[in-house]
Amino acid sequence: MTSVSWEGLRLILWIGRTGSLNGAAQELGINVSTCSRRLDQIESALKTICFLRRPSGVEMTPEGALIYSHAEAMELQVSSIGRGIAASNSGHPARVTIASPDSIAAALVIPALKGWPDEQGILTVDLLTDNRTIDLHRGDAHLALRLRHPLEGGLRVRKIAVVGYGLFASADYLAATGSLTKLEDLGRHRLIGIKSDYPNHGPAIWWAEQCEQRTVVLRTDRTLDRLECAAAGLGIALLPLATGRRPGLVQVATEAQIPNLEVFLLAEAGSLRMPEVRKVADRLAAFARQQARHLC
């Protein structure tokens, strides 16, 4: 391995990721013949075959898979080094990126950032609330909030909150349709449904079991969309307690046993060496502790 450069290992990574020499060449900005020649040189230096070349692409050999896994681990370390250098060389980075489900963004992240910029200067937070795949090791975000303990290793993880859910409707809607005191009363009401791409999402599972067979007039993953629907009088929506408890909305059927969600704050170790990232992480955790009674 000492005779193979990091650039050579990057070539192995991109061939493995794209499944072809052409795809790797495009990612690395070289032509296919150069890519093929470099792969020959790497395999010669390693004295092994990394990829079997097929008309449809390439097939990774067991030896290639072993080299690929080590190269991937090295890539993560290189990325971490880069972020550490950026942290030490900058007075204060302009941006800290947070990836969060929109329900947690509304209930926790946005309220926690009230008052920024502060006395220590302006700091921009980029908040990602879509369902894209976020890889903290590759720097897709500095911090991530997730609704289950992560399976991937190498991350700093701390549980910061438990978020409760309830059923909410506008006061105007309830005045027109009648009060709702028991879960059984949902049968005569219009409902704003929830779908979720998150596995093991307790409230979504509860909704599917208890409410999905009733009159659902609209269904959306986005918490803020359900909030707007409830506020507009479209029906009864399932919302985080911290989001639904606001003027104009009324919590109904409070005896419903809706599961809570645990919230985990994740960061890559290199990112946490950046003072601003650490500052935002600590602010989120502190706010969650202070608001524990309101979140659940």
C-alpha positions as CSV (number, residue, x, y, z in Angstrom):
1,M,0.0,0.0,0.0
2,T,2.9,2.4,0.5
3,S,3.5,2.5,-3.3
4,V,0.0,3.7,-4.0
5,S,-0.8,7.4,-3.6
6,W,-3.9,8.9,-2.2
7,E,-4.9,9.9,-5.7
8,G,-4.7,6.3,-6.7
9,L,-7.0,5.3,-3.8
10,R,-9.4,8.0,-4.8
11,L,-9.6,6.4,-8.2
12,I,-10.5,3.1,-6.5
13,L,-13.2,4.8,-4.6
14,W,-14.8,6.4,-7.6
15,I,-14.7,3.3,-9.7
16,G,-16.4,1.4,-6.9
17,R,-19.0,4.1,-6.4
18,T,-19.9,4.7,-10.0
19,G,-19.5,1.0,-11.1
20,S,-17.6,2.0,-14.3
21,L,-14.3,3.5,-15.6
22,N,-16.3,6.1,-17.5
23,G,-18.2,7.2,-14.4
24,A,-15.0,7.5,-12.3
25,A,-13.3,9.4,-15.1
26,Q,-16.1,12.0,-15.2
27,E,-16.0,12.5,-11.4
28,L,-12.2,12.9,-11.5
29,G,-12.1,15.1,-14.6
30,I,-9.9,12.7,-16.6
31,N,-10.5,10.7,-19.8
32,V,-11.4,7.0,-19.8
33,S,-8.0,5.9,-21.2
34,T,-6.1,7.7,-18.4
35,C,-8.5,6.2,-15.9
36,S,-7.8,2.7,-17.3
37,R,-4.1,3.2,-17.4
38,R,-4.0,4.4,-13.8
39,L,-6.0,1.5,-12.6
40,D,-3.5,-0.8,-14.3
41,Q,-0.7,0.9,-12.5
42,I,-2.4,0.7,-9.1
43,E,-3.3,-3.0,-9.6
44,S,0.3,-3.7,-10.6
45,A,1.6,-1.9,-7.5
46,L,-0.7,-3.8,-5.2
47,K,-0.1,-7.0,-7.0
48,T,-3.8,-7.8,-7.1
49,I,-6.9,-7.3,-9.3
50,C,-9.3,-4.7,-7.8
51,F,-12.0,-4.8,-10.6
52,L,-13.0,-7.3,-13.2
53,R,-13.8,-5.3,-16.4
54,R,-17.1,-6.2,-18.0
55,P,-18.9,-4.8,-21.1
56,S,-21.6,-3.4,-18.8
57,G,-19.1,-1.9,-16.3
58,V,-16.8,-3.3,-13.6
59,E,-17.2,-5.9,-10.9
60,M,-15.3,-5.4,-7.6
61,T,-13.2,-8.3,-6.5
62,P,-13.0,-9.4,-2.8
63,E,-9.5,-7.9,-2.7
64,G,-10.8,-4.7,-4.3
65,A,-13.6,-4.5,-1.7
66,L,-11.0,-4.7,1.1
67,I,-8.9,-1.9,-0.5
68,Y,-12.1,0.1,-1.1
69,S,-13.1,-0.1,2.6
70,H,-9.7,1.1,3.7
71,A,-9.7,3.9,1.2
72,E,-13.1,5.0,2.3
73,A,-11.9,5.2,5.9
74,M,-8.9,7.2,4.8
75,E,-11.2,9.6,2.9
76,L,-13.2,10.3,6.1
77,Q,-10.0,11.1,7.9
78,V,-8.8,13.4,5.2
79,S,-12.2,15.2,5.3
80,S,-11.9,15.5,9.1
81,I,-8.4,17.0,8.8
82,G,-9.7,19.5,6.3
83,R,-12.4,20.6,8.6
84,G,-10.0,20.8,11.6
85,I,-7.6,23.1,9.6
86,A,-10.5,25.3,8.5
87,A,-11.6,25.6,12.2
88,S,-8.1,26.6,13.3
89,N,-7.5,29.1,10.5
90,S,-10.8,31.0,10.7
91,G,-12.0,33.5,13.2
92,H,-15.5,32.5,12.8
93,P,-17.0,30.4,9.9
94,A,-19.8,32.2,8.1
95,R,-22.1,29.1,8.2
96,V,-23.1,26.2,10.3
97,T,-25.3,23.7,8.6
98,I,-27.9,21.7,10.5
99,A,-29.9,18.8,9.0
100,S,-33.2,18.1,10.8
101,P,-36.6,16.7,10.3
102,D,-39.0,19.6,9.8
103,S,-41.0,18.6,12.9
104,I,-37.9,19.0,15.1
105,A,-36.8,22.1,13.3
106,A,-40.1,23.7,14.1
107,A,-40.3,22.5,17.7
108,L,-36.7,22.8,18.7
109,V,-34.1,24.3,16.2
110,I,-35.9,27.5,15.2
111,P,-36.9,28.5,18.8
112,A,-33.5,27.7,20.1
113,L,-31.9,30.1,17.6
114,K,-34.1,33.1,18.8
115,G,-31.9,36.1,19.4
116,W,-29.2,35.4,16.8
117,P,-27.0,37.1,15.8
118,D,-25.7,37.6,19.3
119,E,-23.1,39.7,21.0
120,Q,-20.3,37.5,19.6
121,G,-21.1,38.3,16.0
122,I,-23.2,37.2,13.1
123,L,-23.5,33.5,12.4
124,T,-25.6,32.1,9.5
125,V,-27.3,28.8,10.1
126,D,-28.2,26.7,7.0
127,L,-31.2,24.6,8.0
128,L,-31.8,21.5,5.8
129,T,-35.3,19.9,6.4
130,D,-35.7,17.8,3.3
131,N,-35.3,14.1,3.0
132,R,-31.9,14.0,1.3
133,T,-29.3,11.5,2.6
134,I,-27.0,13.4,4.9
135,D,-23.5,12.1,5.4
136,L,-21.8,14.0,8.3
137,H,-18.5,12.3,7.6
138,R,-18.4,13.8,4.1
139,G,-19.3,17.3,5.4
140,D,-22.9,17.4,4.0
141,A,-23.8,19.1,7.3
142,H,-22.0,20.1,10.6
143,L,-24.8,18.9,12.8
144,A,-27.8,16.5,12.4
145,L,-30.9,15.9,14.5
146,R,-32.4,12.4,14.1
147,L,-35.3,10.6,15.5
148,R,-33.5,7.4,16.3
149,H,-30.0,6.4,17.4
150,P,-27.7,6.2,14.4
151,L,-26.4,2.9,13.1
152,E,-23.2,4.3,11.6
153,G,-20.1,4.7,13.7
154,G,-17.6,7.4,14.2
155,L,-20.0,10.1,15.2
156,R,-20.5,12.0,18.5
157,V,-24.1,11.3,19.6
158,R,-26.1,12.6,22.4
159,K,-29.8,12.3,23.2
160,I,-31.1,15.9,23.8
161,A,-34.9,15.7,23.9
162,V,-38.1,13.7,24.0
163,V,-40.8,15.2,21.8
164,G,-44.5,14.5,22.5
165,Y,-47.4,14.6,20.0
166,G,-51.0,15.5,20.3
167,L,-54.1,16.1,18.2
168,F,-54.9,19.8,17.4
169,A,-57.7,21.7,15.7
170,S,-58.6,25.4,15.3
171,A,-61.1,26.9,17.7
172,D,-63.2,27.9,14.7
173,Y,-63.3,24.4,13.4
174,L,-64.4,22.9,16.7
175,A,-67.0,25.7,17.1
176,A,-68.5,24.6,13.8
177,T,-68.2,20.8,14.2
178,G,-68.5,20.3,18.0
179,S,-66.0,19.4,20.6
180,L,-63.8,16.3,20.6
181,T,-63.2,14.7,24.0
182,K,-62.6,11.0,23.2
183,L,-60.6,9.3,20.5
184,E,-63.8,7.5,19.3
185,D,-65.2,10.9,18.4
186,L,-62.7,11.2,15.5
187,G,-65.1,9.3,13.3
188,R,-67.2,12.4,12.7
189,H,-64.3,14.7,12.0
190,R,-62.0,15.6,9.1
191,L,-58.4,14.6,9.6
192,I,-55.1,15.9,8.4
193,G,-53.0,12.8,7.9
194,I,-49.3,12.1,8.4
195,K,-46.9,10.0,6.3
196,S,-43.3,9.6,7.3
197,D,-40.2,8.3,5.6
198,Y,-38.5,7.9,9.0
199,P,-38.4,4.2,10.2
200,N,-39.7,3.5,13.7
201,H,-41.6,6.8,13.8
202,G,-43.9,6.1,16.7
203,P,-46.5,8.9,16.1
204,A,-46.8,8.0,12.4
205,I,-47.3,4.3,13.3
206,W,-49.9,5.3,15.9
207,W,-51.7,7.5,13.3
208,A,-51.8,4.6,10.8
209,E,-53.3,2.3,13.4
210,Q,-55.8,4.7,14.9
211,C,-56.8,7.3,12.3
212,E,-55.9,6.2,8.8
213,Q,-59.2,4.4,8.2
214,R,-61.2,7.5,9.1
215,T,-62.0,10.6,7.0
216,V,-58.5,11.9,6.0
217,V,-58.8,14.9,3.8
218,L,-55.1,15.6,3.4
219,R,-51.9,13.8,4.1
220,T,-48.4,15.3,4.3
221,D,-45.0,14.5,5.9
222,R,-44.4,18.2,6.6
223,T,-45.3,19.3,10.1
224,L,-45.6,23.0,9.1
225,D,-48.1,22.0,6.4
226,R,-50.2,20.1,8.9
227,L,-50.0,23.1,11.2
228,E,-51.2,25.5,8.5
229,C,-54.0,23.1,7.6
230,A,-55.2,22.9,11.2
231,A,-55.0,26.7,11.6
232,A,-57.0,27.1,8.4
233,G,-59.8,24.9,9.8
234,L,-59.3,22.0,7.4
235,G,-59.6,19.5,10.2
236,I,-57.7,17.8,13.1
237,A,-53.9,17.3,12.7
238,L,-51.3,15.3,14.6
239,L,-48.6,17.8,15.7
240,P,-45.7,18.0,18.1
241,L,-46.9,19.5,21.3
242,A,-44.5,22.4,21.2
243,T,-45.8,23.3,17.7
244,G,-49.5,22.8,18.3
245,R,-49.7,24.7,21.5
246,R,-50.2,28.2,20.1
247,P,-53.1,30.8,20.0
248,G,-56.0,29.7,17.9
249,L,-55.4,25.9,18.2
250,V,-56.9,23.6,20.7
251,Q,-55.5,20.2,21.8
252,V,-58.3,17.5,21.7
253,A,-58.7,13.9,22.7
254,T,-55.9,14.4,25.3
255,E,-56.3,10.8,26.6
256,A,-54.8,9.4,23.4
257,Q,-51.6,7.5,24.1
258,I,-49.5,8.8,21.3
259,P,-45.8,7.6,21.4
260,N,-43.1,10.1,22.0
261,L,-40.0,10.6,19.8
262,E,-36.5,10.7,21.0
263,V,-34.2,13.3,19.4
264,F,-30.5,12.7,19.0
265,L,-27.9,15.3,18.1
266,L,-25.1,14.0,15.9
267,A,-21.8,15.5,14.8
268,E,-18.5,14.4,13.3
269,A,-15.6,14.8,15.8
270,G,-13.8,17.2,13.4
271,S,-16.7,19.5,13.1
272,L,-17.1,19.8,16.8
273,R,-13.6,21.3,17.0
274,M,-15.0,24.3,15.2
275,P,-16.0,26.8,17.9
276,E,-19.1,27.9,16.1
277,V,-20.3,24.3,15.5
278,R,-19.8,23.5,19.2
279,K,-21.6,26.7,20.2
280,V,-24.6,25.8,18.1
281,A,-24.6,22.2,19.3
282,D,-24.5,23.3,23.0
283,R,-27.2,25.9,22.4
284,L,-29.5,23.3,20.9
285,A,-28.8,20.9,23.8
286,A,-29.3,23.6,26.4
287,F,-32.6,24.8,24.9
288,A,-33.9,21.2,24.8
289,R,-33.1,20.8,28.5
290,Q,-34.8,24.1,29.4
291,Q,-37.9,23.3,27.4
292,A,-38.2,19.7,28.3
293,R,-41.6,20.2,30.0
294,H,-43.0,22.0,26.9
295,L,-41.6,19.5,24.4
296,C,-43.2,16.5,25.9
